[in-house]
Amino acid sequence: MQHWERLTRKANIAFTNQAYLESVDLNLSALATAQKEFDLQFGVDAESAVAANIVSYLNLAESYAAMGDLLTANSHYESAINFLSSIVIRPSINQEQTDLIHRTVNHVRFEWDLFSQSNRSELSMQLSKKSIEKKVSISRVSAQVIH
């Protein structure tokens, strides 16, 4: 957990200094560390284990949003929910841990809703642009196959 804390502190400093790519790299490392230690840590301190992962996902979302990549930011909110969903279905978790997961899901959904509402038009534009780029790419591949 100490390694995760160091990485997260460094990532927050990078973010504050507007070094968003560095912040992303450090947060990805922090997330990988939290995920690697999750099963062991969850048995000892479920709240800290869950928090480390969720903080990393939300920090990644915030860094990507600061860079203007709202689709990737959005995907990190979704990944946080998917992560929590994968835990809550484990047969070995107790009621207290289940309640923790549900509270955390509600918190992430609240943050995700704020993000979505604040960036609704830009998210829509980026999604449309991505859809158009995908169609153009498919058209190019189809044209190459035909020739």
DSSP file (Angstrom, degrees, kcal/mol; ACC not computed):
  #  RESIDUE AA STRUCTURE BP1 BP2  ACC     N-H-->O    O-->H-N    N-H-->O    O-->H-N    TCO  KAPPA ALPHA  PHI   PSI    X-CA   Y-CA   Z-CA
    1    1 A M     >        0   0    0      0, 0.0     4,-2.4     0, 0.0     5,-0.1   0.000 360.0 360.0 360.0 -31.8    0.0    0.0    0.0
    2    2 A Q  H  >  +     0   0    0      1,-0.2     4,-2.4     2,-0.2     5,-0.2   0.888 360.0  51.9 -64.6 -37.7    2.9    2.4    0.7
    3    3 A H  H  > S+     0   0    0      2,-0.2     4,-2.5     1,-0.2    -1,-0.2   0.921 109.5  49.8 -64.3 -42.5    4.1    2.0   -2.9
    4    4 A W  H  > S+     0   0    0      1,-0.2     4,-2.6     2,-0.2    -2,-0.2   0.919 110.2  51.3 -59.4 -44.1    0.6    2.9   -4.2
    5    5 A E  H  X S+     0   0    0     -4,-2.4     4,-2.4     2,-0.2    -2,-0.2   0.904 110.2  48.5 -62.1 -42.3    0.5    5.9   -1.9
    6    6 A R  H  X S+     0   0    0     -4,-2.4     4,-2.5     2,-0.2    -1,-0.2   0.937 113.0  47.5 -62.9 -46.7    3.9    7.2   -3.2
    7    7 A L  H  X S+     0   0    0     -4,-2.5     4,-2.4     1,-0.2    -2,-0.2   0.905 112.6  49.3 -61.4 -41.3    2.8    6.7   -6.8
    8    8 A T  H  X S+     0   0    0     -4,-2.6     4,-2.4     2,-0.2    -1,-0.2   0.895 109.8  50.8 -66.9 -40.6   -0.5    8.5   -6.1
    9    9 A R  H  X S+     0   0    0     -4,-2.4     4,-2.1     2,-0.2    -2,-0.2   0.935 112.2  47.2 -61.1 -45.6    1.3   11.4   -4.4
   10   10 A K  H  X S+     0   0    0     -4,-2.5     4,-2.5     1,-0.2    -2,-0.2   0.900 111.5  51.4 -62.6 -40.4    3.7   11.8   -7.4
   11   11 A A  H  X S+     0   0    0     -4,-2.4     4,-2.5     1,-0.2    -1,-0.2   0.895 109.0  50.5 -63.7 -40.2    0.7   11.6   -9.8
   12   12 A N  H  X S+     0   0    0     -4,-2.4     4,-2.5     2,-0.2    -1,-0.2   0.879 110.2  49.7 -66.2 -37.7   -1.1   14.3   -7.9
   13   13 A I  H  X S+     0   0    0     -4,-2.1     4,-2.0     2,-0.2    -2,-0.2   0.928 111.2  49.4 -65.0 -44.8    1.9   16.5   -8.0
   14   14 A A  H  <>S+     0   0    0     -4,-2.5     5,-3.1     1,-0.2    -2,-0.2   0.917 111.4  49.5 -60.3 -42.9    2.3   15.9  -11.7
   15   15 A F  H ><5S+     0   0    0     -4,-2.5     3,-2.0     1,-0.2    -2,-0.2   0.930 109.0  51.5 -61.4 -46.1   -1.4   16.8  -12.2
   16   16 A T  H 3<5S+     0   0    0     -4,-2.5    -1,-0.2     1,-0.3    -2,-0.2   0.852 109.9  50.3 -59.2 -35.3   -1.1   20.0  -10.2
   17   17 A N  T 3<5S-     0   0    0     -4,-2.0    -1,-0.3    -5,-0.1    -2,-0.2   0.289 118.6-115.0 -85.7  10.0    1.9   20.9  -12.4
   18   18 A Q  T < 5S+     0   0    0     -3,-2.0     2,-1.2     1,-0.2    -3,-0.2   0.734  73.2 138.5  60.8  26.1   -0.3   20.2  -15.5
   19   19 A A     >< +     0   0    0     -5,-3.1     4,-2.3    -6,-0.2    -1,-0.2  -0.624  22.2 165.5 -93.4  71.9    2.0   17.3  -16.5
   20   20 A Y  H  >  +     0   0    0     -2,-1.2     4,-2.6     1,-0.2    -1,-0.2   0.839  66.6  53.0 -67.6 -37.2   -1.0   15.2  -17.4
   21   21 A L  H  > S+     0   0    0      2,-0.2     4,-2.5     1,-0.2    -1,-0.2   0.918 111.8  47.1 -63.7 -41.4    0.8   12.5  -19.3
   22   22 A E  H  > S+     0   0    0      2,-0.2     4,-2.6     1,-0.2     5,-0.2   0.906 110.9  52.6 -63.9 -41.1    3.1   11.9  -16.4
   23   23 A S  H  X S+     0   0    0     -4,-2.3     4,-2.6     2,-0.2    -2,-0.2   0.910 109.3  49.4 -60.1 -43.3    0.1   11.9  -14.1
   24   24 A V  H  X S+     0   0    0     -4,-2.6     4,-2.7     2,-0.2     5,-0.2   0.946 111.2  48.9 -61.2 -49.1   -1.6    9.3  -16.3
   25   25 A D  H  X S+     0   0    0     -4,-2.5     4,-2.0     1,-0.2    -2,-0.2   0.920 114.2  45.4 -57.9 -45.4    1.6    7.1  -16.3
   26   26 A L  H  X S+     0   0    0     -4,-2.6     4,-2.5     1,-0.2    -1,-0.2   0.892 113.3  49.6 -67.3 -39.8    1.9    7.3  -12.5
   27   27 A N  H  X S+     0   0    0     -4,-2.6     4,-2.7    -5,-0.2    -2,-0.2   0.863 108.7  52.9 -68.3 -34.6   -1.8    6.6  -12.0
   28   28 A L  H  X S+     0   0    0     -4,-2.7     4,-2.4     2,-0.2    -2,-0.2   0.910 111.2  47.0 -63.8 -41.0   -1.6    3.6  -14.3
   29   29 A S  H  X S+     0   0    0     -4,-2.0     4,-2.2    -5,-0.2    -2,-0.2   0.902 112.0  50.3 -65.2 -40.8    1.3    2.3  -12.2
   30   30 A A  H  X S+     0   0    0     -4,-2.5     4,-2.7     2,-0.2    -2,-0.2   0.915 111.0  49.0 -63.1 -42.9   -0.7    3.0   -9.0
   31   31 A L  H  X S+     0   0    0     -4,-2.7     4,-2.7     2,-0.2     5,-0.2   0.922 110.1  50.7 -63.1 -44.3   -3.7    1.2  -10.3
   32   32 A A  H  X S+     0   0    0     -4,-2.4     4,-2.3     1,-0.2    -1,-0.2   0.901 112.0  48.4 -60.2 -40.3   -1.6   -1.8  -11.3
   33   33 A T  H  X S+     0   0    0     -4,-2.2     4,-2.0     2,-0.2    -2,-0.2   0.932 112.1  48.2 -64.5 -46.7   -0.1   -1.9   -7.8
   34   34 A A  H  X S+     0   0    0     -4,-2.7     4,-0.5     1,-0.2    -2,-0.2   0.887 113.6  47.6 -62.3 -39.5   -3.5   -1.6   -6.2
   35   35 A Q  H >< S+     0   0    0     -4,-2.7     3,-0.6     1,-0.2     4,-0.5   0.896 110.2  51.8 -69.5 -39.4   -4.9   -4.4   -8.4
   36   36 A K  H 3< S+     0   0    0     -4,-2.3     4,-0.3     1,-0.2    -2,-0.2   0.880 118.2  37.6 -63.5 -37.7   -1.9   -6.6   -7.8
   37   37 A E  H 3X S+     0   0    0     -4,-2.0     4,-2.7     1,-0.2     5,-0.3   0.442  91.5 100.2 -91.5  -1.2   -2.3   -6.2   -4.0
   38   38 A F  H <X S+     0   0    0     -3,-0.6     4,-3.5    -4,-0.5     5,-0.3   0.913  77.3  47.6 -58.9 -53.7   -6.1   -6.2   -4.0
   39   39 A D  H  > S+     0   0    0     -4,-0.5     4,-1.2     1,-0.2    -1,-0.2   0.903 118.0  41.7 -59.5 -43.5   -6.9   -9.8   -2.9
   40   40 A L  H  > S+     0   0    0     -4,-0.3     4,-0.9     1,-0.2     3,-0.3   0.940 119.1  44.8 -66.5 -46.8   -4.5   -9.8    0.0
   41   41 A Q  H  X S+     0   0    0     -4,-2.7     4,-3.7     1,-0.2     3,-0.5   0.854 105.5  61.5 -67.2 -36.4   -5.4   -6.3    1.1
   42   42 A F  H  < S+     0   0    0     -4,-3.5     4,-0.4    -5,-0.3    -1,-0.2   0.870 103.0  50.9 -60.5 -37.8   -9.1   -6.8    0.8
   43   43 A G  H  < S+     0   0    0     -4,-1.2    -1,-0.2    -3,-0.3    -2,-0.2   0.798 119.6  36.1 -68.9 -28.5   -9.0   -9.5    3.4
   44   44 A V  H  < S+     0   0    0     -4,-0.9     2,-0.2    -3,-0.5    -2,-0.2   0.891 140.8   1.5 -89.9 -48.2   -7.1   -7.3    5.8
   45   45 A D     X  -     0   0    0     -4,-3.7     4,-2.2    -5,-0.1     3,-0.2  -0.709  62.6-178.8-147.3  86.1   -8.7   -3.9    5.1
   46   46 A A  H  > S+     0   0    0     -4,-0.4     4,-2.7    -2,-0.2     5,-0.3   0.871  82.4  55.3 -57.9 -41.4  -11.4   -4.0    2.5
   47   47 A E  H  > S+     0   0    0      1,-0.2     4,-2.6     2,-0.2    -1,-0.2   0.919 110.4  44.4 -62.0 -44.7  -12.1   -0.2    2.6
   48   48 A S  H  > S+     0   0    0     -3,-0.2     4,-2.5     2,-0.2    -1,-0.2   0.894 113.4  51.3 -66.2 -40.0   -8.4    0.7    1.9
   49   49 A A  H  X S+     0   0    0     -4,-2.2     4,-1.4    -8,-0.3    -2,-0.2   0.924 114.7  41.9 -64.4 -44.5   -8.2   -1.9   -0.9
   50   50 A V  H  X S+     0   0    0     -4,-2.7     4,-2.6    -5,-0.2     5,-0.2   0.931 114.2  52.3 -67.2 -45.7  -11.3   -0.7   -2.6
   51   51 A A  H  X S+     0   0    0     -4,-2.6     4,-3.2    -5,-0.3     5,-0.3   0.899 105.2  54.9 -59.3 -42.7  -10.4    3.0   -2.1
   52   52 A A  H  X S+     0   0    0     -4,-2.5     4,-1.7     1,-0.2    -1,-0.2   0.925 112.5  42.8 -58.9 -45.2   -6.9    2.5   -3.6
   53   53 A N  H  X S+     0   0    0     -4,-1.4     4,-2.4     2,-0.2    -2,-0.2   0.937 116.7  45.9 -66.4 -46.6   -8.4    1.1   -6.8
   54   54 A I  H  X S+     0   0    0     -4,-2.6     4,-2.9     1,-0.2     5,-0.2   0.903 110.5  52.8 -67.6 -41.0  -11.2    3.6   -7.1
   55   55 A V  H  X S+     0   0    0     -4,-3.2     4,-2.7    -5,-0.2    -1,-0.2   0.914 110.0  50.2 -58.4 -41.9   -9.0    6.6   -6.4
   56   56 A S  H  X S+     0   0    0     -4,-1.7     4,-2.3    -5,-0.3    -2,-0.2   0.931 111.4  47.1 -63.9 -45.4   -6.7    5.4   -9.2
   57   57 A Y  H  X S+     0   0    0     -4,-2.4     4,-2.3     1,-0.2    -2,-0.2   0.933 115.1  46.0 -60.4 -45.5   -9.6    5.0  -11.7
   58   58 A L  H  X S+     0   0    0     -4,-2.9     4,-2.4     1,-0.2    -2,-0.2   0.876 110.9  52.4 -68.3 -36.6  -11.0    8.4  -10.8
   59   59 A N  H  X S+     0   0    0     -4,-2.7     4,-2.3    -5,-0.2    -1,-0.2   0.899 109.5  50.2 -64.0 -39.7   -7.6   10.1  -10.9
   60   60 A L  H  X S+     0   0    0     -4,-2.3     4,-2.6     2,-0.2     5,-0.3   0.928 110.0  50.3 -62.9 -44.3   -7.1    8.6  -14.4
   61   61 A A  H  X S+     0   0    0     -4,-2.3     4,-2.4     1,-0.2    -2,-0.2   0.924 111.5  48.6 -58.6 -44.3  -10.5    9.9  -15.5
   62   62 A E  H  X S+     0   0    0     -4,-2.4     4,-2.2     2,-0.2    -1,-0.2   0.887 111.1  49.7 -65.2 -39.7   -9.6   13.4  -14.2
   63   63 A S  H  X S+     0   0    0     -4,-2.3     4,-1.4     2,-0.2    -2,-0.2   0.929 112.5  46.3 -66.0 -45.1   -6.2   13.4  -15.9
   64   64 A Y  H  <>S+     0   0    0     -4,-2.6     5,-2.3     1,-0.2     4,-0.4   0.894 111.7  52.1 -64.8 -38.3   -7.7   12.4  -19.3
   65   65 A A  H ><5S+     0   0    0     -4,-2.4     3,-1.3    -5,-0.3    -1,-0.2   0.906 106.1  54.1 -63.0 -40.3  -10.4   14.9  -18.9
   66   66 A A  H 3<5S+     0   0    0     -4,-2.2    -1,-0.2     1,-0.3    -2,-0.2   0.811 107.9  50.6 -63.7 -29.2   -7.8   17.6  -18.2
   67   67 A M  T 3<5S-     0   0    0     -4,-1.4    -1,-0.3    -3,-0.2    -2,-0.2   0.513 121.0-111.0 -84.1  -5.4   -6.1   16.6  -21.5
   68   68 A G  T < 5S+     0   0    0     -3,-1.3     2,-1.4    -4,-0.4    -3,-0.2   0.485  80.3 128.1  90.0   2.7   -9.4   16.9  -23.3
   69   69 A D     >< +     0   0    0     -5,-2.3     4,-2.0     1,-0.2    -1,-0.2  -0.641  24.6 164.0 -92.9  80.0   -9.8   13.2  -23.9
   70   70 A L  H  >  +     0   0    0     -2,-1.4     4,-2.8     1,-0.2    -1,-0.2   0.792  67.4  59.2 -72.2 -29.1  -13.3   12.8  -22.5
   71   71 A L  H  > S+     0   0    0      2,-0.2     4,-1.9    -3,-0.2    -1,-0.2   0.919 109.5  43.4 -66.2 -42.2  -14.0    9.4  -24.1
   72   72 A T  H  > S+     0   0    0      2,-0.2     4,-1.3     1,-0.2    -2,-0.2   0.896 113.4  52.2 -69.3 -38.9  -11.0    7.9  -22.3
   73   73 A A  H >X S+     0   0    0     -4,-2.0     4,-1.3     1,-0.2     3,-0.7   0.945 109.4  50.3 -58.3 -47.3  -12.0    9.7  -19.1
   74   74 A N  H 3X S+     0   0    0     -4,-2.8     4,-2.0     1,-0.2     3,-0.3   0.880 105.2  57.0 -58.3 -39.9  -15.5    8.3  -19.4
   75   75 A S  H 3X S+     0   0    0     -4,-1.9     4,-2.4     1,-0.2    -1,-0.2   0.797 101.6  56.6 -65.5 -27.2  -14.1    4.8  -19.9
   76   76 A H  H <X S+     0   0    0     -4,-1.3     4,-1.9    -3,-0.7    -1,-0.2   0.847 104.9  50.9 -74.3 -32.7  -12.3    5.0  -16.6
   77   77 A Y  H  X S+     0   0    0     -4,-1.3     4,-2.0    -3,-0.3    -2,-0.2   0.936 112.3  47.8 -62.8 -45.1  -15.5    5.7  -14.8
   78   78 A E  H  X S+     0   0    0     -4,-2.0     4,-2.6     1,-0.2    -2,-0.2   0.903 109.7  52.4 -62.0 -41.7  -17.0    2.7  -16.5
   79   79 A S  H  X S+     0   0    0     -4,-2.4     4,-2.6     1,-0.2    -1,-0.2   0.870 106.1  54.5 -62.7 -36.8  -14.0    0.6  -15.6
   80   80 A A  H  X S+     0   0    0     -4,-1.9     4,-2.2     2,-0.2    -1,-0.2   0.928 110.3  45.9 -62.3 -44.7  -14.3    1.6  -11.9
   81   81 A I  H  X S+     0   0    0     -4,-2.0     4,-2.5     2,-0.2    -2,-0.2   0.914 112.8  50.3 -64.2 -42.8  -18.0    0.4  -11.9
   82   82 A N  H  X S+     0   0    0     -4,-2.6     4,-1.9     2,-0.2    -2,-0.2   0.895 109.0  52.4 -62.5 -40.0  -17.0   -2.8  -13.7
   83   83 A F  H  X S+     0   0    0     -4,-2.6     4,-1.0     1,-0.2    -2,-0.2   0.946 111.8  45.4 -59.5 -49.4  -14.2   -3.4  -11.1
   84   84 A L  H  X S+     0   0    0     -4,-2.2     4,-2.3     1,-0.2     3,-0.5   0.884 110.3  54.6 -63.5 -38.7  -16.7   -3.0   -8.3
   85   85 A S  H  X S+     0   0    0     -4,-2.5     4,-0.9     1,-0.2    -1,-0.2   0.851 104.5  54.6 -63.5 -34.4  -19.2   -5.2  -10.0
   86   86 A S  H  < S+     0   0    0     -4,-1.9    -1,-0.2     1,-0.2    -2,-0.2   0.764 111.4  45.4 -71.6 -23.8  -16.6   -8.0  -10.3
   87   87 A I  H >< S+     0   0    0     -4,-1.0     3,-2.0    -3,-0.5    -2,-0.2   0.896 104.4  58.7 -83.3 -43.8  -16.0   -7.9   -6.5
   88   88 A V  H 3< S+     0   0    0     -4,-2.3    -2,-0.2     1,-0.3    -1,-0.1   0.734 101.4  56.9 -63.8 -22.4  -19.6   -7.8   -5.3
   89   89 A I  T 3< S+     0   0    0     -4,-0.9    -1,-0.3    -5,-0.2    -2,-0.1   0.517  77.4 116.3 -87.1  -4.2  -20.4  -11.1   -7.0
   90   90 A R    X   -     0   0    0     -3,-2.0     3,-1.1     1,-0.2    -3,-0.0  -0.444  63.8-142.5 -64.7 132.9  -17.7  -13.0   -5.2
   91   91 A P  T 3  S+     0   0    0      0, 0.0    -1,-0.2     0, 0.0    -3,-0.0   0.719  93.8  63.3 -69.6 -18.1  -19.2  -15.6   -3.0
   92   92 A S  T 3  S+     0   0    0      2,-0.0     2,-0.2     0, 0.0    -2,-0.1   0.547  77.8 102.7 -86.6  -6.5  -16.6  -15.1   -0.3
   93   93 A I    <   -     0   0    0     -3,-1.1     2,-0.1    -6,-0.2    -5,-0.0  -0.527  62.9-136.6 -83.9 147.1  -17.5  -11.5    0.6
   94   94 A N     >  -     0   0    0     -2,-0.2     4,-2.3     1,-0.1     5,-0.2  -0.303  29.6 -95.2 -92.3 178.2  -19.5  -10.7    3.8
   95   95 A Q  H  > S+     0   0    0      1,-0.2     4,-2.7     2,-0.2     5,-0.2   0.880 122.7  53.5 -64.0 -40.0  -22.3   -8.2    4.3
   96   96 A E  H  > S+     0   0    0      1,-0.2     4,-2.0     2,-0.2    -1,-0.2   0.911 111.5  45.9 -62.0 -42.1  -20.1   -5.4    5.5
   97   97 A Q  H  > S+     0   0    0      2,-0.2     4,-2.4     1,-0.2    -2,-0.2   0.885 111.5  52.4 -67.5 -38.9  -17.9   -5.7    2.4
   98   98 A T  H  X S+     0   0    0     -4,-2.3     4,-2.4     2,-0.2    -2,-0.2   0.919 109.2  49.4 -61.8 -43.8  -21.0   -5.9    0.2
   99   99 A D  H  X S+     0   0    0     -4,-2.7     4,-2.5     1,-0.2    -2,-0.2   0.899 109.4  52.6 -62.2 -40.8  -22.3   -2.7    1.8
  100  100 A L  H  X S+     0   0    0     -4,-2.0     4,-2.3     2,-0.2    -2,-0.2   0.927 109.6  48.6 -59.0 -46.7  -18.9   -1.0    1.2
  101  101 A I  H  X S+     0   0    0     -4,-2.4     4,-2.8     1,-0.2    -2,-0.2   0.918 111.3  49.8 -61.7 -44.0  -19.0   -2.0   -2.5
  102  102 A H  H  X S+     0   0    0     -4,-2.4     4,-2.2     2,-0.2    -1,-0.2   0.910 111.3  48.2 -64.1 -42.3  -22.6   -0.6   -2.9
  103  103 A R  H  X S+     0   0    0     -4,-2.5     4,-2.0     2,-0.2    -1,-0.2   0.904 113.2  48.7 -62.7 -40.2  -21.7    2.7   -1.2
  104  104 A T  H  X S+     0   0    0     -4,-2.3     4,-2.7     2,-0.2     5,-0.2   0.897 108.4  52.8 -68.8 -40.1  -18.6    3.0   -3.4
  105  105 A V  H  X S+     0   0    0     -4,-2.8     4,-2.8     1,-0.2     5,-0.2   0.929 109.5  50.1 -58.4 -45.2  -20.7    2.2   -6.6
  106  106 A N  H  X S+     0   0    0     -4,-2.2     4,-2.1     1,-0.2    -2,-0.2   0.899 110.8  49.3 -61.0 -40.6  -23.1    5.0   -5.6
  107  107 A H  H  X S+     0   0    0     -4,-2.0     4,-2.4     2,-0.2    -2,-0.2   0.934 112.4  46.8 -64.2 -46.4  -20.2    7.4   -5.1
  108  108 A V  H  X S+     0   0    0     -4,-2.7     4,-2.9     1,-0.2     5,-0.2   0.915 111.7  51.3 -63.8 -42.4  -18.6    6.5   -8.5
  109  109 A R  H  X S+     0   0    0     -4,-2.8     4,-2.7    -5,-0.2    -1,-0.2   0.899 109.3  51.1 -61.1 -39.9  -22.0    6.8  -10.2
  110  110 A F  H  X S+     0   0    0     -4,-2.1     4,-2.2    -5,-0.2    -2,-0.2   0.943 113.0  44.7 -61.5 -48.2  -22.5   10.3   -8.7
  111  111 A E  H  X S+     0   0    0     -4,-2.4     4,-2.4     1,-0.2    -2,-0.2   0.900 113.6  50.8 -62.0 -41.7  -19.0   11.4   -9.8
  112  112 A W  H  X S+     0   0    0     -4,-2.9     4,-3.0     2,-0.2    -2,-0.2   0.898 109.0  51.1 -64.6 -41.9  -19.6    9.9  -13.3
  113  113 A D  H  X S+     0   0    0     -4,-2.7     4,-2.8     2,-0.2     5,-0.2   0.919 110.0  49.4 -61.9 -43.8  -23.0   11.7  -13.6
  114  114 A L  H  X S+     0   0    0     -4,-2.2     4,-2.5     2,-0.2    -2,-0.2   0.933 113.1  47.5 -59.2 -46.2  -21.4   15.0  -12.7
  115  115 A F  H  X S+     0   0    0     -4,-2.4     4,-1.6     2,-0.2    -2,-0.2   0.936 113.6  47.6 -59.4 -48.5  -18.7   14.4  -15.3
  116  116 A S  H  < S+     0   0    0     -4,-3.0     4,-0.2     1,-0.2    -2,-0.2   0.905 114.1  46.1 -62.7 -43.3  -21.2   13.4  -17.9
  117  117 A Q  H >< S+     0   0    0     -4,-2.8     3,-0.8     1,-0.2     4,-0.2   0.902 113.2  49.4 -66.8 -41.0  -23.5   16.4  -17.2
  118  118 A S  H 3< S+     0   0    0     -4,-2.5    -1,-0.2    -5,-0.2    -2,-0.2   0.786 123.9  30.5 -68.2 -27.2  -20.6   18.9  -17.2
  119  119 A N  T 3X S+     0   0    0     -4,-1.6     4,-3.2    -5,-0.2     5,-0.3   0.098  79.7 126.5-120.5  21.3  -19.2   17.6  -20.4
  120  120 A R  H <> S+     0   0    0     -3,-0.8     4,-2.2    -4,-0.2     5,-0.2   0.888  77.3  40.4 -51.2 -52.7  -22.4   16.4  -22.2
  121  121 A S  H  > S+     0   0    0     -4,-0.2     4,-2.3     2,-0.2    -1,-0.2   0.912 118.1  46.7 -69.3 -41.4  -21.9   18.4  -25.5
  122  122 A E  H  > S+     0   0    0      2,-0.2     4,-2.7     1,-0.2     5,-0.2   0.901 112.1  51.2 -67.7 -39.7  -18.2   17.8  -25.8
  123  123 A L  H  X S+     0   0    0     -4,-3.2     4,-2.5     2,-0.2    -2,-0.2   0.924 110.5  49.7 -59.9 -44.2  -18.6   14.1  -25.0
  124  124 A S  H  X S+     0   0    0     -4,-2.2     4,-2.4    -5,-0.3    -2,-0.2   0.909 111.0  48.9 -61.8 -43.4  -21.2   13.8  -27.7
  125  125 A M  H  X S+     0   0    0     -4,-2.3     4,-2.6     2,-0.2    -2,-0.2   0.925 112.4  47.9 -63.2 -44.8  -19.0   15.6  -30.2
  126  126 A Q  H  X S+     0   0    0     -4,-2.7     4,-2.4     1,-0.2    -2,-0.2   0.887 111.7  50.2 -65.1 -38.1  -16.0   13.3  -29.4
  127  127 A L  H  X S+     0   0    0     -4,-2.5     4,-2.2    -5,-0.2    -1,-0.2   0.910 111.6  48.1 -65.4 -42.2  -18.2   10.2  -29.7
  128  128 A S  H  X S+     0   0    0     -4,-2.4     4,-2.4     2,-0.2    -2,-0.2   0.916 111.7  50.1 -63.0 -43.7  -19.6   11.4  -33.1
  129  129 A K  H  X S+     0   0    0     -4,-2.6     4,-2.6     1,-0.2    -2,-0.2   0.911 110.9  48.9 -61.9 -43.0  -16.0   12.1  -34.3
  130  130 A K  H  X S+     0   0    0     -4,-2.4     4,-2.2     2,-0.2    -1,-0.2   0.900 110.5  51.2 -64.1 -40.6  -14.9    8.6  -33.2
  131  131 A S  H  X S+     0   0    0     -4,-2.2     4,-2.1     2,-0.2    -2,-0.2   0.909 111.4  47.3 -62.9 -43.1  -17.8    7.0  -34.9
  132  132 A I  H  X S+     0   0    0     -4,-2.4     4,-2.5     2,-0.2    -2,-0.2   0.920 111.3  50.9 -64.4 -44.3  -17.1    8.9  -38.2
  133  133 A E  H  X S+     0   0    0     -4,-2.6     4,-2.3     1,-0.2    -2,-0.2   0.883 109.6  51.1 -60.9 -38.4  -13.4    7.9  -37.9
  134  134 A K  H  X S+     0   0    0     -4,-2.2     4,-2.3     2,-0.2    -1,-0.2   0.914 110.5  48.3 -65.3 -43.2  -14.3    4.3  -37.4
  135  135 A K  H  X S+     0   0    0     -4,-2.1     4,-2.3     2,-0.2    -2,-0.2   0.899 112.0  49.3 -64.1 -41.4  -16.6    4.4  -40.5
  136  136 A V  H  X S+     0   0    0     -4,-2.5     4,-2.3     2,-0.2    -2,-0.2   0.910 110.9  50.5 -63.6 -42.5  -13.9    6.0  -42.6
  137  137 A S  H  X S+     0   0    0     -4,-2.3     4,-2.1     1,-0.2    -2,-0.2   0.907 110.9  48.0 -62.5 -43.2  -11.4    3.4  -41.5
  138  138 A I  H  X S+     0   0    0     -4,-2.3     4,-2.6     1,-0.2    -1,-0.2   0.892 110.4  52.6 -64.5 -39.9  -13.8    0.5  -42.3
  139  139 A S  H  X S+     0   0    0     -4,-2.3     4,-2.5     2,-0.2    -2,-0.2   0.899 108.8  50.0 -62.6 -41.0  -14.4    2.1  -45.8
  140  140 A R  H  X S+     0   0    0     -4,-2.3     4,-2.2     2,-0.2    -2,-0.2   0.920 111.5  47.6 -64.4 -43.7  -10.7    2.3  -46.4
  141  141 A V  H  X S+     0   0    0     -4,-2.1     4,-2.2     2,-0.2    -2,-0.2   0.921 112.7  49.5 -63.2 -43.4  -10.2   -1.4  -45.5
  142  142 A S  H  X S+     0   0    0     -4,-2.6     4,-2.1     1,-0.2    -2,-0.2   0.905 110.5  50.3 -61.7 -41.9  -13.2   -2.4  -47.7
  143  143 A A  H  X S+     0   0    0     -4,-2.5     4,-1.8     1,-0.2    -1,-0.2   0.880 110.4  50.0 -64.7 -38.3  -11.8   -0.4  -50.6
  144  144 A Q  H  < S+     0   0    0     -4,-2.2    -1,-0.2     1,-0.2    -2,-0.2   0.880 110.3  50.0 -67.9 -37.8   -8.4   -2.0  -50.2
  145  145 A V  H  < S+     0   0    0     -4,-2.2    -2,-0.2     1,-0.2    -1,-0.2   0.881 109.6  51.4 -67.5 -38.4   -9.9   -5.5  -50.1
  146  146 A I  H  <        0   0    0     -4,-2.1    -1,-0.2     1,-0.2    -2,-0.2   0.880 360.0 360.0 -66.9 -38.6  -11.9   -4.8  -53.3
  147  147 A H     <        0   0    0     -4,-1.8    -1,-0.2    -5,-0.2    -2,-0.2   0.473 360.0 360.0 -83.5 360.0   -8.9   -3.6  -55.2
